[in-house]
Amino acid sequence: MDNLTFISSLAWPITVIIVLCFLKDPISKAIPLITKVKYKDIDIEFQKIETEYQGAATSSQGDGSLENHMLVPIKSLLKIAEVSPKVAVIEAGRSLKFEFEDSVSRFLSCSKSNVSSDKDMNIGYFQNNPVLIGLGKLLKIREDLMDNPEYEVTEQNARKYIFTANKYCKLLKSLFPVV
């Protein structure tokens, strides 16, 4: 009788552990959403802490206030990042590459009359420009991911890449507007 009582007392904890194992992903996504816990007379409120990127993602999913400047909508890229962060980075990089090539094309099609002197075309400015260096690094990340299948990307890093690429796309679109 003691063995039967012992086994029956372990049945519910084992069941809970098994259920938690199956529901691990949904539970881990729901836990950050908990803002208040109340048990009898004890109230505990959690303060919401967000990074810049998580805050932007929340606003883009909620009220649509985040502007999209890429070929693929940010909401779609964030959903892709949940499943395959690497693919999301490659797609965001594709938008970035497109906008870069498009802005270079617009720049080259500008008439010579818009350029006041050769000083405006200083090559050193372009070579040492931190914005262009950052753009080059983002495009290099995309190329490395495409060339090396063993490289992996976390969802958090994919989200950072998506939001950074979106900012660069916005900048590139504003450089040489279509006439």
Number of C-alpha atoms within 10 A of each C-alpha: 5 7 8 8 9 10 10 11 11 10 10 11 11 11 11 10 11 12 11 13 11 10 11 12 10 10 12 10 9 10 9 11 10 11 11 10 10 9 7 5 5 7 9 10 10 11 9 9 9 10 8 10 17 15 11 17 19 15 13 17 13 10 8 13 11 17 12 17 21 23 15 14 13 23 16 10 23 23 13 18 22 15 11 17 24 23 18 26 29 22 19 30 24 19 21 28 19 16 21 20 13 16 21 14 12 16 14 11 11 13 8 9 7 7 11 9 10 8 9 9 11 10 10 8 12 12 10 10 11 11 12 14 13 13 19 13 12 20 19 13 15 21 14 12 17 15 10 9 9 7 10 11 15 13 19 15 14 24 25 17 22 27 23 18 24 24 16 23 25 17 16 21 16 11 12 17 10 12 5
